[in-house]
Amino acid sequence: MSTFPAFMCRPENAVQLSREAGGLEGYLFEGADGSQMVLWQSTQGGDSPLHTHDFDEYSIVVQGTFTGTIGDQQVTLGPGEECFIPAGVPHSGRYSAPYRAIDAFGGRRVKRAKP
């Protein structure tokens, strides 16, 4: 499987992304407490620039690899590997082509493309 199933990637759940995101797609699901889960997929690969959040993040790679830094630690994650990023810790990296991952955020990280 190279993409998430169609029912998980409905246009009404698409994440608003900047033009710099290239071929990255995201699909948002929200919890009643303001937490978010995003399904990410890309056929092109790309970069996630250095950034922080005011909330925790959990990520698991489904397909491809993610190579980057979390704080001062270098990481390489492949399918089935996961990481936890505490609030306030800078992180960045590069994801392969193709790539699929699921991220859970302890707060509001993204907006839908269509409200």
Backbone hydrogen bonds, N-H to C=O, Kabsch-Sander energy under -0.5 kcal/mol:
donor,donor_aa,acceptor,acceptor_aa,energy
8,M,5,P,-1.8
9,C,5,P,-0.6
9,C,6,A,-1.3
13,N,10,R,-2.2
14,A,11,P,-1.4
15,V,26,G,-2.8
16,Q,111,K,-3.1
17,L,15,V,-0.5
21,A,18,S,-1.6
22,G,19,R,-1.5
24,L,21,A,-1.8
25,E,41,Q,-2.8
27,Y,39,L,-1.6
28,L,13,N,-3.2
29,F,37,M,-2.4
31,G,35,S,-2.9
34,G,31,G,-1.8
36,Q,105,F,-2.1
37,M,29,F,-3.0
38,V,103,D,-2.9
39,L,27,Y,-2.3
40,W,38,V,-0.6
40,W,101,A,-2.8
41,Q,25,E,-2.3
42,S,99,Y,-2.4
46,G,95,Y,-2.2
48,S,93,G,-3.2
51,H,91,H,-1.8
57,E,85,I,-2.2
58,Y,104,A,-2.5
59,S,83,C,-2.5
60,I,102,I,-2.1
61,V,81,E,-2.3
62,V,100,R,-2.9
63,Q,100,R,-2.0
66,F,77,L,-2.2
67,T,94,R,-2.7
68,G,75,V,-2.5
69,T,92,S,-2.1
70,I,73,Q,-2.6
71,G,90,P,-3.4
73,Q,70,I,-1.9
75,V,68,G,-2.9
77,L,66,F,-3.0
80,G,61,V,-3.1
81,E,78,G,-2.4
83,C,59,S,-2.3
85,I,57,E,-3.4
88,G,53,H,-2.7
89,V,86,P,-1.8
91,H,51,H,-2.2
92,S,69,T,-2.0
93,G,48,S,-2.2
94,R,67,T,-2.9
95,Y,46,G,-2.6
96,S,65,T,-2.3
99,Y,42,S,-2.4
100,R,63,Q,-2.2
101,A,40,W,-2.0
102,I,60,I,-2.4
103,D,38,V,-2.5
104,A,58,Y,-3.0
105,F,36,Q,-3.5
106,G,56,D,-2.7
109,R,107,G,-0.8
113,A,14,A,-3.0
